[in-house]
């Protein structure tokens, strides 16, 4: 009986020591993204701010669109005893399998920027509804195209990232094209290229403009592709002839939308900061033994905001809300 009492007391003391260590911020977490652009930088800031507010050390890193690098980082964090990871994964298959293994070995996981509805082991999953967001901005695009080109058949070029994240890229493109078609636009896709980084998109868009001198519209579906495509049109001296529609927000894209001389007519801003902040908050709550039943294994969408030349006041408000 005495041994049982002593054992129970030992457990109680161990639990108290653990609780004290957690309260003192002895946990270590990681926040990981997959490339260096405005969206991913804001996602990282959300990770870091949440961890800082909750008194937890946060390591950050970038997989640079490299699946092997992602595996290496997860393995390294496990070996270092990192308690949890909030991550924007590269793949619904390879990445999730690796993260599930990490979870089974004791490292809790929160997921961002991946539309994944059936990930039971994740303490939280925050993402954007890519199809819906692009449908919203696609409706604005349809109206703008009809206003500029009337009922003529317009030639459209796509700048996407299908070879990087095929499901996400395709959802965004389909959201745009379905909305444009629903608006009554008669169109033909004359070029479809991958260009998710700014320099890559400038090069790809420049080649498309050279091959298609009568191009009417460019639709880009991520941050780098949007900025690069816009710059290519400006560099070619065709800002008055071609409409550009894009994806993501931030300082540069919202500024280009407000600029009357810019061909970027509209884009949909996601909430990368909110994704990162919410995911990291849920991760740390789970590590501290708090209730996360409202997010465990569930996908939560962060709504997008349409930024458009047709609503400059809305763009100004967005910039003010984002502290830009």
N, C-alpha and C positions, 0 to 999 in steps of 0.2 A: 504494500500500500504506500509505504514511504517512497519507494522508487517511482511509483506512478505519479505521486505528487511532485517529486523533484523533476521528473521528465516534463510534466505539464508546465511547471514553472520555467524550465529551460526553454520550452517552446514559446511561452509568453514573452520571456526576455528577448528571445531571438526576433520575434515579431515586432516588439517595441523598438529594438535596435534598427531593424529594417525600416520601419516607419520613420524613425528619426533620421536615418541616412537619406531617405527619399525627401523628407521635408527640408533637409539641408542641401538638396540639389545634387546628390552624388550620382544621379543617373547620367548616362551619355547616350545621345541619339544621333542619327545621321539624317541629313536631307540631301537627296540626290536628284539631279535633273539630267537631261540627255543632250543639251546643246547650249551654246552661248548666244542668246538673243534676249530681247526685252521681255518676252513672255516668261522665259525660264528664269531670268534674273528676278522678276517679280515673284515667281513661285518660290524661289530660294529665300527671298526676303520674308515671305510669309512663314516659311519654316523657322527661320532664325528668330524672327520677332516673337513668335509663339513660345519657342523654347526659352528665350531670354526672359519673357514675362513670367514664365512658370519656374524659373530658376534652374534650368537644365542645360548642361553643356551640349552644344550642337556642332557636329562636324558636317561640312558640306563638300560635295564633289560633283563632277560632271563626267558622264560616261562617253560623251562625244560621239553619240550614235553608234557605239561599238558594243555589240552583244558580249564579246569576250571580256571587255573592260567592265561591263556591268556585273558579270559573274565574278570577276576578280575582286571588285569592290565589296560585293555582298560577302564573299568568302573571307576577305580581310577583316571586315567589321565583325564577323562572327568570331574569328580568332582573337580579336582584340577585346572581346567581351562587350561590344556595343549593345545596349539594351533594346534598342528599337530603331527602325528605319522608316522614314517617309520618302517615297520614291515615285518619280514619273517613269514607269517602265517602258522598255522598247517594244515588248512583244506580249501578246495575250497568251502565247504558248510558252516559249522558252523562259521569259522573264518570270512568269507566274509560277512555273514549276520550281525555279530556283528560289523564289521568295517563300513558297510553301515549305521547302526544305529548311530554309532559315528559320521559319516560324516553328517548325517541329523541333528544331535544336535550341529553341528558347528566345529567339530574337523576334519581338513583336513587329508587325508590319502595318503600315497605312499606305494607301495608294492614291496617287493624284494623276489627273490628265489622261485617264484611260477609262473608256466607257465599258465597265466590267460589272455586270449585275449579279454574278454568281460566285463571288470570291469569299467563301465563308470564313477563311482564316484571317482576313484583313479586318483590323479594328475599325476601319473607315475607308470608304472610297469616295473621292470627290472628283468630279469631272464636269465637262460641258456636254450638252446635247448637241453634237456637231451638226446633225441633219437639221434640227429645229432652228439653231442659231443661224445657219446659212439660208434656211428658208425665209427667216425674218429679213435678213439683209438682201436676199434674192428678190423679195417682193419690191423693195425700194429700187433695186437694180432694174427690174422689169419696167417700172414706171419711168425711170430715167432714160432707159434705152428707147422706149416708145416715144418719149418727148423729143429726143434728139434725132432719131432715125425714122420715126413714123412706122409705116407698115413694110418697109423694105427688109429684105433678108439680111441679117447682120452676121458678120464673121467674127467668131469668138475664139480666143486662145486661152488655154488653161495652163496655169503654173501651179503644180501641186507637189506632193511628197509621197507618191504611191509606192515607190521602191523602198521607202523608209518605214512608213506605217500605213499599209494599204487600206485597212478597214477605216481608219480615221480619215484619211485623205479622200477616199471614195465617198464616205458619208457627207463630207463637206461639199464636194463637187456636186453630188446628186441633190443636196438641199438647194444649192444655187440654181442648177439647171431646171429642176422641177418647178421652182417658184417662177423662174423667167418664162417657162413654157405656159404656166397657169395664167400669167399676166397677158398672154397673147402674143409674145415675141416670136417672130419667125427667125430662127437662127441656124447656123452651121458651125460646128467646132472644126476649125481648120488646123489647129495645132494643140498638142497635149504633151507638155514637158514637165519633168521634175526639176524643181529649183527652190529648195527650202531655206537656203542661206542667201543673204543679200547679194553677195558677189556672184554666186551661182545663178541667181535669178536674173541679175543684170545681163549676164552673158547669154542665158537661154532666151530671155525676152528680146534682146538685141538681134539674135539669130532669127527669131520668129518674125520680127518686124522687117528684117531684110528679105525674108522669103515671102512675106505677105504684106506688101506695101499698101494694100487696101483694107487692112485689118481695122475693125471697129471697136472691139471690146477685149480687154484682158481680165480674166477672173483668177485671182491668186488666193490660196486658201491657208496661208500661215503668215507669220510676222515677216520673216526674211523675204519670202516670195512677194509679198505685197509691196514692201519698200523697194526691193530690187526692180520689180516690174514698173513701178511708178517712175523710178529714176531713169530706166531705159527709155520710157516714152518721152520724158522731159529731154533727155540727151539727144533723142532723135528729132526733136523739134516738132513733135506731134501731139502736144498736150491739148490742143484745141480740137483734134480730130478723133482721138481715142479715149474712151471711158475705161477707167480702171476700177475694179471692185476687189475688196480684200478681206482679210481676216486678222483679228487681234487688235488691241488698242495701244496704249502707251503714248509717250510724248511725241515721238516722231510721226506715227501714223495719224494721231488726232490732229497734229499740226498740219500735216499734208491735206487732210480733209478740209480744214478751215481755210487753207491757202487757195484763193480763187484761181490762181495760175496753175495749180496742180491738177493733173488728170484723175487723181484718186477721188472718186465721187462718194463712196461709202465703204464701210467695213464694219464688222461686228466685233466688239471688244468682249473678250472673255474676262473672267475674274481669277487670274492666276494667283494673286496675293491671297484672296479668300480661300482658294483651294489649299494652298500651302499652309496657311494659318489654321484652318479648320482641321486638316489632316494631322498636323503636328500636335494640336491641342488634344484631339481624340487619342492619339498615340501615347502621349504623356499621361493622360487620365488613366488609360488602360495599364500602363506601367506602374502607376501609383495605386492600382487596385480599385479605382473608382468605377462607377457604373457606366458602361459604354454600350448598353443594349440598344440605344437609339441609333447607333451607327454600325455596330458589329455586323460584318457581312453584307452591309447595305450600300447601294449606290445612291449618292446624293448629287443632283445637278446644281451647278451654280449658273444662274441665268446670265445670258449675254445681253449686251447693250448695243443697239445699232447707232453708229456714228455716221452722219450723212450731211452732205452739203445742203440738203433740203431742210435741215434742222440744225442750223449753226448754234442756236441757244442750247440745244441738248448736248452738243459737243463741248461747248464752254463749261456747262455744268459737270459733265463727265471729268473734264480736266481739273476742275476745282475740287471735285470729290476725291480724285486720285492724288491731289496735292501737286499737280503739274504746273 
